Amino acid sequence: MKKDNLKNKTTERLQSDLKGLKIATGALAGILIVLFAMTLYNSITKKEFDPLMIVAISLSAILPLQFSNMKKIETELKTRKENN
């Protein structure tokens, strides 16, 4: 997210976006943990590599981007709180 874009949004909108990001990121993290655990279990029990593990590892690259966006929104909200 661009900082200018964050400055144009209302505080209520930013809080709503932050809440949505937290829910989506939590759900994604949970699903990726389950997917990784299942593919690891399948790899161990079948004694061959499960290709779906690559999907879990690849999609986990989204998480740092989401955390970065949440941090930017939290910083903007904190700045607005200090200015008021």
mmCIF file of the N, C-alpha and C atoms, coordinates in Angstrom:
data_MODEL
# 
_entry.id   MODEL 
# 
loop_
_atom_site.group_PDB 
_atom_site.id 
_atom_site.type_symbol 
_atom_site.label_atom_id 
_atom_site.label_alt_id 
_atom_site.label_comp_id 
_atom_site.label_asym_id 
_atom_site.label_entity_id 
_atom_site.label_seq_id 
_atom_site.pdbx_PDB_ins_code 
_atom_site.Cartn_x 
_atom_site.Cartn_y 
_atom_site.Cartn_z 
_atom_site.occupancy 
_atom_site.B_iso_or_equiv 
_atom_site.pdbx_formal_charge 
_atom_site.auth_seq_id 
_atom_site.auth_comp_id 
_atom_site.auth_asym_id 
_atom_site.auth_atom_id 
_atom_site.pdbx_PDB_model_num 
ATOM 1   N N  . MET A 1 1  ? 0.832   -1.178  0.000  1.00 0.00 ? 1  MET A N  1 
ATOM 2   C CA . MET A 1 1  ? 0.000   0.000   0.000  1.00 0.00 ? 1  MET A CA 1 
ATOM 3   C C  . MET A 1 1  ? 0.877   1.241   0.000  1.00 0.00 ? 1  MET A C  1 
ATOM 4   N N  . LYS A 1 2  ? 0.460   2.206   -0.736 1.00 0.00 ? 2  LYS A N  1 
ATOM 5   C CA . LYS A 1 2  ? 1.197   3.450   -0.781 1.00 0.00 ? 2  LYS A CA 1 
ATOM 6   C C  . LYS A 1 2  ? 0.816   4.310   0.422  1.00 0.00 ? 2  LYS A C  1 
ATOM 7   N N  . LYS A 1 3  ? 1.770   5.064   0.920  1.00 0.00 ? 3  LYS A N  1 
ATOM 8   C CA . LYS A 1 3  ? 1.484   5.937   2.051  1.00 0.00 ? 3  LYS A CA 1 
ATOM 9   C C  . LYS A 1 3  ? 0.441   6.991   1.696  1.00 0.00 ? 3  LYS A C  1 
ATOM 10  N N  . ASP A 1 4  ? 0.505   7.550   0.470  1.00 0.00 ? 4  ASP A N  1 
ATOM 11  C CA . ASP A 1 4  ? -0.468  8.549   0.057  1.00 0.00 ? 4  ASP A CA 1 
ATOM 12  C C  . ASP A 1 4  ? -1.872  7.955   0.072  1.00 0.00 ? 4  ASP A C  1 
ATOM 13  N N  . ASN A 1 5  ? -1.973  6.716   -0.333 1.00 0.00 ? 5  ASN A N  1 
ATOM 14  C CA . ASN A 1 5  ? -3.260  6.044   -0.344 1.00 0.00 ? 5  ASN A CA 1 
ATOM 15  C C  . ASN A 1 5  ? -3.799  5.912   1.077  1.00 0.00 ? 5  ASN A C  1 
ATOM 16  N N  . LEU A 1 6  ? -2.921  5.650   2.035  1.00 0.00 ? 6  LEU A N  1 
ATOM 17  C CA . LEU A 1 6  ? -3.342  5.513   3.427  1.00 0.00 ? 6  LEU A CA 1 
ATOM 18  C C  . LEU A 1 6  ? -3.783  6.857   3.995  1.00 0.00 ? 6  LEU A C  1 
ATOM 19  N N  . LYS A 1 7  ? -3.109  7.925   3.602  1.00 0.00 ? 7  LYS A N  1 
ATOM 20  C CA . LYS A 1 7  ? -3.454  9.253   4.112  1.00 0.00 ? 7  LYS A CA 1 
ATOM 21  C C  . LYS A 1 7  ? -4.811  9.726   3.598  1.00 0.00 ? 7  LYS A C  1 
ATOM 22  N N  . ASN A 1 8  ? -5.238  9.223   2.463  1.00 0.00 ? 8  ASN A N  1 
ATOM 23  C CA . ASN A 1 8  ? -6.522  9.631   1.881  1.00 0.00 ? 8  ASN A CA 1 
ATOM 24  C C  . ASN A 1 8  ? -7.705  8.880   2.492  1.00 0.00 ? 8  ASN A C  1 
ATOM 25  N N  . LYS A 1 9  ? -7.443  7.808   3.214  1.00 0.00 ? 9  LYS A N  1 
ATOM 26  C CA . LYS A 1 9  ? -8.523  7.013   3.797  1.00 0.00 ? 9  LYS A CA 1 
ATOM 27  C C  . LYS A 1 9  ? -8.877  7.544   5.176  1.00 0.00 ? 9  LYS A C  1 
ATOM 28  N N  . THR A 1 10 ? -10.126 7.335   5.551  1.00 0.00 ? 10 THR A N  1 
ATOM 29  C CA . THR A 1 10 ? -10.561 7.744   6.879  1.00 0.00 ? 10 THR A CA 1 
ATOM 30  C C  . THR A 1 10 ? -10.017 6.769   7.921  1.00 0.00 ? 10 THR A C  1 
ATOM 31  N N  . THR A 1 11 ? -10.009 7.204   9.162  1.00 0.00 ? 11 THR A N  1 
ATOM 32  C CA . THR A 1 11 ? -9.517  6.358   10.252 1.00 0.00 ? 11 THR A CA 1 
ATOM 33  C C  . THR A 1 11 ? -10.366 5.102   10.375 1.00 0.00 ? 11 THR A C  1 
ATOM 34  N N  . GLU A 1 12 ? -11.662 5.247   10.234 1.00 0.00 ? 12 GLU A N  1 
ATOM 35  C CA . GLU A 1 12 ? -12.559 4.090   10.340 1.00 0.00 ? 12 GLU A CA 1 
ATOM 36  C C  . GLU A 1 12 ? -12.273 3.086   9.230  1.00 0.00 ? 12 GLU A C  1 
ATOM 37  N N  . ARG A 1 13 ? -12.009 3.614   8.035  1.00 0.00 ? 13 ARG A N  1 
ATOM 38  C CA . ARG A 1 13 ? -11.699 2.737   6.898  1.00 0.00 ? 13 ARG A CA 1 
ATOM 39  C C  . ARG A 1 13 ? -10.387 1.994   7.135  1.00 0.00 ? 13 ARG A C  1 
ATOM 40  N N  . LEU A 1 14 ? -9.385  2.697   7.676  1.00 0.00 ? 14 LEU A N  1 
ATOM 41  C CA . LEU A 1 14 ? -8.097  2.051   7.968  1.00 0.00 ? 14 LEU A CA 1 
ATOM 42  C C  . LEU A 1 14 ? -8.257  0.971   9.021  1.00 0.00 ? 14 LEU A C  1 
ATOM 43  N N  . GLN A 1 15 ? -9.043  1.246   10.043 1.00 0.00 ? 15 GLN A N  1 
ATOM 44  C CA . GLN A 1 15 ? -9.267  0.237   11.086 1.00 0.00 ? 15 GLN A CA 1 
ATOM 45  C C  . GLN A 1 15 ? -9.986  -0.978  10.505 1.00 0.00 ? 15 GLN A C  1 
ATOM 46  N N  . SER A 1 16 ? -10.929 -0.737  9.615  1.00 0.00 ? 16 SER A N  1 
ATOM 47  C CA . SER A 1 16 ? -11.647 -1.829  8.961  1.00 0.00 ? 16 SER A CA 1 
ATOM 48  C C  . SER A 1 16 ? -10.700 -2.647  8.078  1.00 0.00 ? 16 SER A C  1 
ATOM 49  N N  . ASP A 1 17 ? -9.849  -1.948  7.312  1.00 0.00 ? 17 ASP A N  1 
ATOM 50  C CA . ASP A 1 17 ? -8.874  -2.636  6.463  1.00 0.00 ? 17 ASP A CA 1 
ATOM 51  C C  . ASP A 1 17 ? -7.902  -3.463  7.293  1.00 0.00 ? 17 ASP A C  1 
ATOM 52  N N  . LEU A 1 18 ? -7.465  -2.902  8.417  1.00 0.00 ? 18 LEU A N  1 
ATOM 53  C CA . LEU A 1 18 ? -6.530  -3.616  9.296  1.00 0.00 ? 18 LEU A CA 1 
ATOM 54  C C  . LEU A 1 18 ? -7.170  -4.880  9.860  1.00 0.00 ? 18 LEU A C  1 
ATOM 55  N N  . LYS A 1 19 ? -8.409  -4.758  10.271 1.00 0.00 ? 19 LYS A N  1 
ATOM 56  C CA . LYS A 1 19 ? -9.115  -5.931  10.805 1.00 0.00 ? 19 LYS A CA 1 
ATOM 57  C C  . LYS A 1 19 ? -9.251  -7.015  9.739  1.00 0.00 ? 19 LYS A C  1 
ATOM 58  N N  . GLY A 1 20 ? -9.613  -6.608  8.528  1.00 0.00 ? 20 GLY A N  1 
ATOM 59  C CA . GLY A 1 20 ? -9.737  -7.565  7.423  1.00 0.00 ? 20 GLY A CA 1 
ATOM 60  C C  . GLY A 1 20 ? -8.416  -8.228  7.087  1.00 0.00 ? 20 GLY A C  1 
ATOM 61  N N  . LEU A 1 21 ? -7.337  -7.432  7.077  1.00 0.00 ? 21 LEU A N  1 
ATOM 62  C CA . LEU A 1 21 ? -6.008  -7.991  6.809  1.00 0.00 ? 21 LEU A CA 1 
ATOM 63  C C  . LEU A 1 21 ? -5.595  -9.001  7.871  1.00 0.00 ? 21 LEU A C  1 
ATOM 64  N N  . LYS A 1 22 ? -5.897  -8.683  9.125  1.00 0.00 ? 22 LYS A N  1 
ATOM 65  C CA . LYS A 1 22 ? -5.546  -9.612  10.210 1.00 0.00 ? 22 LYS A CA 1 
ATOM 66  C C  . LYS A 1 22 ? -6.298  -10.926 10.067 1.00 0.00 ? 22 LYS A C  1 
ATOM 67  N N  . ILE A 1 23 ? -7.575  -10.854 9.737  1.00 0.00 ? 23 ILE A N  1 
ATOM 68  C CA . ILE A 1 23 ? -8.382  -12.069 9.571  1.00 0.00 ? 23 ILE A CA 1 
ATOM 69  C C  . ILE A 1 23 ? -7.879  -12.880 8.380  1.00 0.00 ? 23 ILE A C  1 
ATOM 70  N N  . ALA A 1 24 ? -7.660  -12.214 7.256  1.00 0.00 ? 24 ALA A N  1 
ATOM 71  C CA . ALA A 1 24 ? -7.211  -12.913 6.046  1.00 0.00 ? 24 ALA A CA 1 
ATOM 72  C C  . ALA A 1 24 ? -5.825  -13.524 6.244  1.00 0.00 ? 24 ALA A C  1 
ATOM 73  N N  . THR A 1 25 ? -4.934  -12.790 6.891  1.00 0.00 ? 25 THR A N  1 
ATOM 74  C CA . THR A 1 25 ? -3.579  -13.291 7.121  1.00 0.00 ? 25 THR A CA 1 
ATOM 75  C C  . THR A 1 25 ? -3.595  -14.473 8.084  1.00 0.00 ? 25 THR A C  1 
ATOM 76  N N  . GLY A 1 26 ? -4.405  -14.381 9.108  1.00 0.00 ? 26 GLY A N  1 
ATOM 77  C CA . GLY A 1 26 ? -4.527  -15.497 10.049 1.00 0.00 ? 26 GLY A CA 1 
ATOM 78  C C  . GLY A 1 26 ? -5.075  -16.747 9.390  1.00 0.00 ? 26 GLY A C  1 
ATOM 79  N N  . ALA A 1 27 ? -6.093  -16.558 8.553  1.00 0.00 ? 27 ALA A N  1 
ATOM 80  C CA . ALA A 1 27 ? -6.677  -17.703 7.843  1.00 0.00 ? 27 ALA A CA 1 
ATOM 81  C C  . ALA A 1 27 ? -5.663  -18.311 6.876  1.00 0.00 ? 27 ALA A C  1 
ATOM 82  N N  . LEU A 1 28 ? -4.953  -17.456 6.143  1.00 0.00 ? 28 LEU A N  1 
ATOM 83  C CA . LEU A 1 28 ? -3.943  -17.950 5.210  1.00 0.00 ? 28 LEU A CA 1 
ATOM 84  C C  . LEU A 1 28 ? -2.841  -18.706 5.949  1.00 0.00 ? 28 LEU A C  1 
ATOM 85  N N  . ALA A 1 29 ? -2.384  -18.160 7.053  1.00 0.00 ? 29 ALA A N  1 
ATOM 86  C CA . ALA A 1 29 ? -1.332  -18.822 7.832  1.00 0.00 ? 29 ALA A CA 1 
ATOM 87  C C  . ALA A 1 29 ? -1.819  -20.178 8.341  1.00 0.00 ? 29 ALA A C  1 
ATOM 88  N N  . GLY A 1 30 ? -3.050  -20.220 8.824  1.00 0.00 ? 30 GLY A N  1 
ATOM 89  C CA . GLY A 1 30 ? -3.605  -21.483 9.319  1.00 0.00 ? 30 GLY A CA 1 
ATOM 90  C C  . GLY A 1 30 ? -3.711  -22.529 8.220  1.00 0.00 ? 30 GLY A C  1 
ATOM 91  N N  . ILE A 1 31 ? -4.204  -22.122 7.075  1.00 0.00 ? 31 ILE A N  1 
ATOM 92  C CA . ILE A 1 31 ? -4.338  -23.050 5.948  1.00 0.00 ? 31 ILE A CA 1 
ATOM 93  C C  . ILE A 1 31 ? -2.968  -23.543 5.482  1.00 0.00 ? 31 ILE A C  1 
ATOM 94  N N  . LEU A 1 32 ? -2.000  -22.634 5.434  1.00 0.00 ? 32 LEU A N  1 
ATOM 95  C CA . LEU A 1 32 ? -0.653  -23.037 5.002  1.00 0.00 ? 32 LEU A CA 1 
ATOM 96  C C  . LEU A 1 32 ? -0.006  -23.995 5.994  1.00 0.00 ? 32 LEU A C  1 
ATOM 97  N N  . ILE A 1 33 ? -0.232  -23.788 7.276  1.00 0.00 ? 33 ILE A N  1 
ATOM 98  C CA . ILE A 1 33 ? 0.308   -24.704 8.281  1.00 0.00 ? 33 ILE A CA 1 
ATOM 99  C C  . ILE A 1 33 ? -0.298  -26.090 8.106  1.00 0.00 ? 33 ILE A C  1 
ATOM 100 N N  . VAL A 1 34 ? -1.618  -26.142 7.902  1.00 0.00 ? 34 VAL A N  1 
ATOM 101 C CA . VAL A 1 34 ? -2.287  -27.435 7.704  1.00 0.00 ? 34 VAL A CA 1 
ATOM 102 C C  . VAL A 1 34 ? -1.787  -28.107 6.426  1.00 0.00 ? 34 VAL A C  1 
ATOM 103 N N  . LEU A 1 35 ? -1.680  -27.331 5.344  1.00 0.00 ? 35 LEU A N  1 
ATOM 104 C CA . LEU A 1 35 ? -1.200  -27.886 4.080  1.00 0.00 ? 35 LEU A CA 1 
ATOM 105 C C  . LEU A 1 35 ? 0.229   -28.410 4.209  1.00 0.00 ? 35 LEU A C  1 
ATOM 106 N N  . PHE A 1 36 ? 1.079   -27.638 4.852  1.00 0.00 ? 36 PHE A N  1 
ATOM 107 C CA . PHE A 1 36 ? 2.461   -28.066 5.044  1.00 0.00 ? 36 PHE A CA 1 
ATOM 108 C C  . PHE A 1 36 ? 2.532   -29.326 5.907  1.00 0.00 ? 36 PHE A C  1 
ATOM 109 N N  . ALA A 1 37 ? 1.738   -29.367 6.979  1.00 0.00 ? 37 ALA A N  1 
ATOM 110 C CA . ALA A 1 37 ? 1.736   -30.544 7.860  1.00 0.00 ? 37 ALA A CA 1 
ATOM 111 C C  . ALA A 1 37 ? 1.233   -31.786 7.121  1.00 0.00 ? 37 ALA A C  1 
ATOM 112 N N  . MET A 1 38 ? 0.179   -31.614 6.321  1.00 0.00 ? 38 MET A N  1 
ATOM 113 C CA . MET A 1 38 ? -0.357  -32.761 5.579  1.00 0.00 ? 38 MET A CA 1 
ATOM 114 C C  . MET A 1 38 ? 0.635   -33.272 4.540  1.00 0.00 ? 38 MET A C  1 
ATOM 115 N N  . THR A 1 39 ? 1.277   -32.360 3.832  1.00 0.00 ? 39 THR A N  1 
ATOM 116 C CA . THR A 1 39 ? 2.223   -32.802 2.804  1.00 0.00 ? 39 THR A CA 1 
ATOM 117 C C  . THR A 1 39 ? 3.474   -33.405 3.441  1.00 0.00 ? 39 THR A C  1 
ATOM 118 N N  . LEU A 1 40 ? 3.878   -32.882 4.580  1.00 0.00 ? 40 LEU A N  1 
ATOM 119 C CA . LEU A 1 40 ? 5.017   -33.467 5.293  1.00 0.00 ? 40 LEU A CA 1 
ATOM 120 C C  . LEU A 1 40 ? 4.677   -34.877 5.771  1.00 0.00 ? 40 LEU A C  1 
ATOM 121 N N  . TYR A 1 41 ? 3.473   -35.043 6.314  1.00 0.00 ? 41 TYR A N  1 
ATOM 122 C CA . TYR A 1 41 ? 3.028   -36.361 6.762  1.00 0.00 ? 41 TYR A CA 1 
ATOM 123 C C  . TYR A 1 41 ? 2.955   -37.338 5.584  1.00 0.00 ? 41 TYR A C  1 
ATOM 124 N N  . ASN A 1 42 ? 2.393   -36.886 4.465  1.00 0.00 ? 42 ASN A N  1 
ATOM 125 C CA . ASN A 1 42 ? 2.307   -37.745 3.277  1.00 0.00 ? 42 ASN A CA 1 
ATOM 126 C C  . ASN A 1 42 ? 3.692   -38.117 2.761  1.00 0.00 ? 42 ASN A C  1 
ATOM 127 N N  . SER A 1 43 ? 4.605   -37.167 2.790  1.00 0.00 ? 43 SER A N  1 
ATOM 128 C CA . SER A 1 43 ? 5.969   -37.445 2.323  1.00 0.00 ? 43 SER A CA 1 
ATOM 129 C C  . SER A 1 43 ? 6.652   -38.487 3.202  1.00 0.00 ? 43 SER A C  1 
ATOM 130 N N  . ILE A 1 44 ? 6.414   -38.386 4.507  1.00 0.00 ? 44 ILE A N  1 
ATOM 131 C CA . ILE A 1 44 ? 7.053   -39.329 5.428  1.00 0.00 ? 44 ILE A CA 1 
ATOM 132 C C  . ILE A 1 44 ? 6.429   -40.715 5.306  1.00 0.00 ? 44 ILE A C  1 
ATOM 133 N N  . THR A 1 45 ? 5.098   -40.777 5.252  1.00 0.00 ? 45 THR A N  1 
ATOM 134 C CA . THR A 1 45 ? 4.443   -42.088 5.226  1.00 0.00 ? 45 THR A CA 1 
ATOM 135 C C  . THR A 1 45 ? 4.614   -42.803 3.883  1.00 0.00 ? 45 THR A C  1 
ATOM 136 N N  . LYS A 1 46 ? 4.616   -42.062 2.789  1.00 0.00 ? 46 LYS A N  1 
ATOM 137 C CA . LYS A 1 46 ? 4.770   -42.683 1.471  1.00 0.00 ? 46 LYS A CA 1 
ATOM 138 C C  . LYS A 1 46 ? 6.232   -42.813 1.050  1.00 0.00 ? 46 LYS A C  1 
ATOM 139 N N  . LYS A 1 47 ? 7.104   -42.177 1.801  1.00 0.00 ? 47 LYS A N  1 
ATOM 140 C CA . LYS A 1 47 ? 8.547   -42.198 1.526  1.00 0.00 ? 47 LYS A CA 1 
ATOM 141 C C  . LYS A 1 47 ? 8.883   -41.657 0.142  1.00 0.00 ? 47 LYS A C  1 
ATOM 142 N N  . GLU A 1 48 ? 8.102   -40.672 -0.280 1.00 0.00 ? 48 GLU A N  1 
ATOM 143 C CA . GLU A 1 48 ? 8.400   -39.951 -1.517 1.00 0.00 ? 48 GLU A CA 1 
ATOM 144 C C  . GLU A 1 48 ? 7.913   -38.517 -1.347 1.00 0.00 ? 48 GLU A C  1 
ATOM 145 N N  . PHE A 1 49 ? 8.528   -37.604 -2.087 1.00 0.00 ? 49 PHE A N  1 
ATOM 146 C CA . PHE A 1 49 ? 8.229   -36.184 -1.955 1.00 0.00 ? 49 PHE A CA 1 
ATOM 147 C C  . PHE A 1 49 ? 6.836   -35.863 -2.479 1.00 0.00 ? 49 PHE A C  1 
ATOM 148 N N  . ASP A 1 50 ? 6.075   -35.107 -1.700 1.00 0.00 ? 50 ASP A N  1 
ATOM 149 C CA . ASP A 1 50 ? 4.744   -34.654 -2.118 1.00 0.00 ? 50 ASP A CA 1 
ATOM 150 C C  . ASP A 1 50 ? 4.884   -33.270 -2.763 1.00 0.00 ? 50 ASP A C  1 
ATOM 151 N N  . PRO A 1 51 ? 4.581   -33.144 -4.032 1.00 0.00 ? 51 PRO A N  1 
ATOM 152 C CA . PRO A 1 51 ? 4.768   -31.866 -4.733 1.00 0.00 ? 51 PRO A CA 1 
ATOM 153 C C  . PRO A 1 51 ? 3.926   -30.710 -4.181 1.00 0.00 ? 51 PRO A C  1 
ATOM 154 N N  . LEU A 1 52 ? 2.853   -31.013 -3.468 1.00 0.00 ? 52 LEU A N  1 
ATOM 155 C CA . LEU A 1 52 ? 2.042   -29.942 -2.901 1.00 0.00 ? 52 LEU A CA 1 
ATOM 156 C C  . LEU A 1 52 ? 2.800   -29.141 -1.839 1.00 0.00 ? 52 LEU A C  1 
ATOM 157 N N  . MET A 1 53 ? 3.891   -29.702 -1.333 1.00 0.00 ? 53 MET A N  1 
ATOM 158 C CA . MET A 1 53 ? 4.695   -28.974 -0.362 1.00 0.00 ? 53 MET A CA 1 
ATOM 159 C C  . MET A 1 53 ? 5.271   -27.705 -1.006 1.00 0.00 ? 53 MET A C  1 
ATOM 160 N N  . ILE A 1 54 ? 5.544   -27.765 -2.284 1.00 0.00 ? 54 ILE A N  1 
ATOM 161 C CA . ILE A 1 54 ? 6.059   -26.591 -2.997 1.00 0.00 ? 54 ILE A CA 1 
ATOM 162 C C  . ILE A 1 54 ? 5.010   -25.476 -2.997 1.00 0.00 ? 54 ILE A C  1 
ATOM 163 N N  . VAL A 1 55 ? 3.763   -25.844 -3.121 1.00 0.00 ? 55 VAL A N  1 
ATOM 164 C CA . VAL A 1 55 ? 2.681   -24.857 -3.089 1.00 0.00 ? 55 VAL A CA 1 
ATOM 165 C C  . VAL A 1 55 ? 2.634   -24.177 -1.723 1.00 0.00 ? 55 VAL A C  1 
ATOM 166 N N  . ALA A 1 56 ? 2.732   -24.951 -0.663 1.00 0.00 ? 56 ALA A N  1 
ATOM 167 C CA . ALA A 1 56 ? 2.708   -24.389 0.689  1.00 0.00 ? 56 ALA A CA 1 
ATOM 168 C C  . ALA A 1 56 ? 3.881   -23.438 0.908  1.00 0.00 ? 56 ALA A C  1 
ATOM 169 N N  . ILE A 1 57 ? 5.045   -23.834 0.475  1.00 0.00 ? 57 ILE A N  1 
ATOM 170 C CA . ILE A 1 57 ? 6.237   -22.992 0.644  1.00 0.00 ? 57 ILE A CA 1 
ATOM 171 C C  . ILE A 1 57 ? 6.121   -21.728 -0.204 1.00 0.00 ? 57 ILE A C  1 
ATOM 172 N N  . SER A 1 58 ? 5.641   -21.874 -1.422 1.00 0.00 ? 58 SER A N  1 
ATOM 173 C CA . SER A 1 58 ? 5.512   -20.721 -2.322 1.00 0.00 ? 58 SER A CA 1 
ATOM 174 C C  . SER A 1 58 ? 4.491   -19.709 -1.811 1.00 0.00 ? 58 SER A C  1 
ATOM 175 N N  . LEU A 1 59 ? 3.357   -20.198 -1.371 1.00 0.00 ? 59 LEU A N  1 
ATOM 176 C CA . LEU A 1 59 ? 2.318   -19.291 -0.887 1.00 0.00 ? 59 LEU A CA 1 
ATOM 177 C C  . LEU A 1 59 ? 2.683   -18.633 0.437  1.00 0.00 ? 59 LEU A C  1 
ATOM 178 N N  . SER A 1 60 ? 3.626   -19.209 1.156  1.00 0.00 ? 60 SER A N  1 
ATOM 179 C CA . SER A 1 60 ? 4.038   -18.587 2.415  1.00 0.00 ? 60 SER A CA 1 
ATOM 180 C C  . SER A 1 60 ? 4.779   -17.272 2.182  1.00 0.00 ? 60 SER A C  1 
ATOM 181 N N  . ALA A 1 61 ? 5.198   -17.008 0.946  1.00 0.00 ? 61 ALA A N  1 
ATOM 182 C CA . ALA A 1 61 ? 5.858   -15.740 0.623  1.00 0.00 ? 61 ALA A CA 1 
ATOM 183 C C  . ALA A 1 61 ? 4.882   -14.566 0.702  1.00 0.00 ? 61 ALA A C  1 
ATOM 184 N N  . ILE A 1 62 ? 3.599   -14.833 0.695  1.00 0.00 ? 62 ILE A N  1 
ATOM 185 C CA . ILE A 1 62 ? 2.597   -13.785 0.797  1.00 0.00 ? 62 ILE A CA 1 
ATOM 186 C C  . ILE A 1 62 ? 2.545   -13.215 2.219  1.00 0.00 ? 62 ILE A C  1 
ATOM 187 N N  . LEU A 1 63 ? 2.826   -14.035 3.211  1.00 0.00 ? 63 LEU A N  1 
ATOM 188 C CA . LEU A 1 63 ? 2.688   -13.611 4.598  1.00 0.00 ? 63 LEU A CA 1 
ATOM 189 C C  . LEU A 1 63 ? 3.524   -12.387 4.960  1.00 0.00 ? 63 LEU A C  1 
ATOM 190 N N  . PRO A 1 64 ? 4.810   -12.318 4.613  1.00 0.00 ? 64 PRO A N  1 
ATOM 191 C CA . PRO A 1 64 ? 5.567   -11.108 4.963  1.00 0.00 ? 64 PRO A CA 1 
ATOM 192 C C  . PRO A 1 64 ? 5.000   -9.838  4.331  1.00 0.00 ? 64 PRO A C  1 
ATOM 193 N N  . LEU A 1 65 ? 4.444   -9.947  3.128  1.00 0.00 ? 65 LEU A N  1 
ATOM 194 C CA . LEU A 1 65 ? 3.820   -8.790  2.487  1.00 0.00 ? 65 LEU A CA 1 
ATOM 195 C C  . LEU A 1 65 ? 2.587   -8.330  3.270  1.00 0.00 ? 65 LEU A C  1 
ATOM 196 N N  . GLN A 1 66 ? 1.818   -9.281  3.729  1.00 0.00 ? 66 GLN A N  1 
ATOM 197 C CA . GLN A 1 66 ? 0.635   -8.947  4.519  1.00 0.00 ? 66 GLN A CA 1 
ATOM 198 C C  . GLN A 1 66 ? 1.024   -8.292  5.842  1.00 0.00 ? 66 GLN A C  1 
ATOM 199 N N  . PHE A 1 67 ? 2.054   -8.847  6.498  1.00 0.00 ? 67 PHE A N  1 
ATOM 200 C CA . PHE A 1 67 ? 2.512   -8.259  7.760  1.00 0.00 ? 67 PHE A CA 1 
ATOM 201 C C  . PHE A 1 67 ? 3.048   -6.848  7.536  1.00 0.00 ? 67 PHE A C  1 
ATOM 202 N N  . SER A 1 68 ? 3.702   -6.625  6.409  1.00 0.00 ? 68 SER A N  1 
ATOM 203 C CA . SER A 1 68 ? 4.212   -5.305  6.075  1.00 0.00 ? 68 SER A CA 1 
ATOM 204 C C  . SER A 1 68 ? 3.061   -4.315  5.885  1.00 0.00 ? 68 SER A C  1 
ATOM 205 N N  . ASN A 1 69 ? 2.029   -4.732  5.186  1.00 0.00 ? 69 ASN A N  1 
ATOM 206 C CA . ASN A 1 69 ? 0.860   -3.867  4.991  1.00 0.00 ? 69 ASN A CA 1 
ATOM 207 C C  . ASN A 1 69 ? 0.179   -3.543  6.317  1.00 0.00 ? 69 ASN A C  1 
ATOM 208 N N  . MET A 1 70 ? 0.079   -4.546  7.198  1.00 0.00 ? 70 MET A N  1 
ATOM 209 C CA . MET A 1 70 ? -0.525  -4.300  8.505  1.00 0.00 ? 70 MET A CA 1 
ATOM 210 C C  . MET A 1 70 ? 0.302   -3.299  9.301  1.00 0.00 ? 70 MET A C  1 
ATOM 211 N N  . LYS A 1 71 ? 1.611   -3.428  9.231  1.00 0.00 ? 71 LYS A N  1 
ATOM 212 C CA . LYS A 1 71 ? 2.504   -2.515  9.951  1.00 0.00 ? 71 LYS A CA 1 
ATOM 213 C C  . LYS A 1 71 ? 2.336   -1.082  9.443  1.00 0.00 ? 71 LYS A C  1 
ATOM 214 N N  . LYS A 1 72 ? 2.212   -0.906  8.129  1.00 0.00 ? 72 LYS A N  1 
ATOM 215 C CA . LYS A 1 72 ? 2.020   0.432   7.562  1.00 0.00 ? 72 LYS A CA 1 
ATOM 216 C C  . LYS A 1 72 ? 0.714   1.051   8.036  1.00 0.00 ? 72 LYS A C  1 
ATOM 217 N N  . ILE A 1 73 ? -0.341  0.262   8.063  1.00 0.00 ? 73 ILE A N  1 
ATOM 218 C CA . ILE A 1 73 ? -1.635  0.771   8.519  1.00 0.00 ? 73 ILE A CA 1 
ATOM 219 C C  . ILE A 1 73 ? -1.569  1.120   10.002 1.00 0.00 ? 73 ILE A C  1 
ATOM 220 N N  . GLU A 1 74 ? -0.949  0.256   10.809 1.00 0.00 ? 74 GLU A N  1 
ATOM 221 C CA . GLU A 1 74 ? -0.820  0.528   12.236 1.00 0.00 ? 74 GLU A CA 1 
ATOM 222 C C  . GLU A 1 74 ? -0.010  1.801   12.484 1.00 0.00 ? 74 GLU A C  1 
ATOM 223 N N  . THR A 1 75 ? 1.038   2.006   11.694 1.00 0.00 ? 75 THR A N  1 
ATOM 224 C CA . THR A 1 75 ? 1.859   3.213   11.817 1.00 0.00 ? 75 THR A CA 1 
ATOM 225 C C  . THR A 1 75 ? 1.036   4.453   11.483 1.00 0.00 ? 75 THR A C  1 
ATOM 226 N N  . GLU A 1 76 ? 0.255   4.389   10.418 1.00 0.00 ? 76 GLU A N  1 
ATOM 227 C CA . GLU A 1 76 ? -0.591  5.520   10.030 1.00 0.00 ? 76 GLU A CA 1 
ATOM 228 C C  . GLU A 1 76 ? -1.630  5.820   11.109 1.00 0.00 ? 76 GLU A C  1 
ATOM 229 N N  . LEU A 1 77 ? -2.238  4.780   11.671 1.00 0.00 ? 77 LEU A N  1 
ATOM 230 C CA . LEU A 1 77 ? -3.222  4.984   12.734 1.00 0.00 ? 77 LEU A CA 1 
ATOM 231 C C  . LEU A 1 77 ? -2.563  5.589   13.976 1.00 0.00 ? 77 LEU A C  1 
ATOM 232 N N  . LYS A 1 78 ? -1.361  5.127   14.296 1.00 0.00 ? 78 LYS A N  1 
ATOM 233 C CA . LYS A 1 78 ? -0.638  5.660   15.447 1.00 0.00 ? 78 LYS A CA 1 
ATOM 234 C C  . LYS A 1 78 ? -0.293  7.130   15.224 1.00 0.00 ? 78 LYS A C  1 
ATOM 235 N N  . THR A 1 79 ? 0.130   7.473   14.014 1.00 0.00 ? 79 THR A N  1 
ATOM 236 C CA . THR A 1 79 ? 0.444   8.855   13.679 1.00 0.00 ? 79 THR A CA 1 
ATOM 237 C C  . THR A 1 79 ? -0.781  9.742   13.817 1.00 0.00 ? 79 THR A C  1 
ATOM 238 N N  . ARG A 1 80 ? -1.914  9.270   13.356 1.00 0.00 ? 80 ARG A N  1 
ATOM 239 C CA . ARG A 1 80 ? -3.144  10.046  13.466 1.00 0.00 ? 80 ARG A CA 1 
ATOM 240 C C  . ARG A 1 80 ? -3.557  10.223  14.915 1.00 0.00 ? 80 ARG A C  1 
ATOM 241 N N  . LYS A 1 81 ? -3.346  9.200   15.731 1.00 0.00 ? 81 LYS A N  1 
ATOM 242 C CA . LYS A 1 81 ? -3.697  9.271   17.134 1.00 0.00 ? 81 LYS A CA 1 
ATOM 243 C C  . LYS A 1 81 ? -2.820  10.288  17.861 1.00 0.00 ? 81 LYS A C  1 
ATOM 244 N N  . GLU A 1 82 ? -1.529  10.333  17.526 1.00 0.00 ? 82 GLU A N  1 
ATOM 245 C CA . GLU A 1 82 ? -0.619  11.271  18.163 1.00 0.00 ? 82 GLU A CA 1 
ATOM 246 C C  . GLU A 1 82 ? -0.908  12.710  17.751 1.00 0.00 ? 82 GLU A C  1 
ATOM 247 N N  . ASN A 1 83 ? -1.373  12.916  16.520 1.00 0.00 ? 83 ASN A N  1 
ATOM 248 C CA . ASN A 1 83 ? -1.658  14.261  16.029 1.00 0.00 ? 83 ASN A CA 1 
ATOM 249 C C  . ASN A 1 83 ? -2.956  14.826  16.608 1.00 0.00 ? 83 ASN A C  1 
ATOM 250 N N  . ASN A 1 84 ? -3.829  13.967  17.084 1.00 0.00 ? 84 ASN A N  1 
ATOM 251 C CA . ASN A 1 84 ? -5.114  14.440  17.642 1.00 0.00 ? 84 ASN A CA 1 
ATOM 252 C C  . ASN A 1 84 ? -5.019  14.657  19.087 1.00 0.00 ? 84 ASN A C  1 
# 
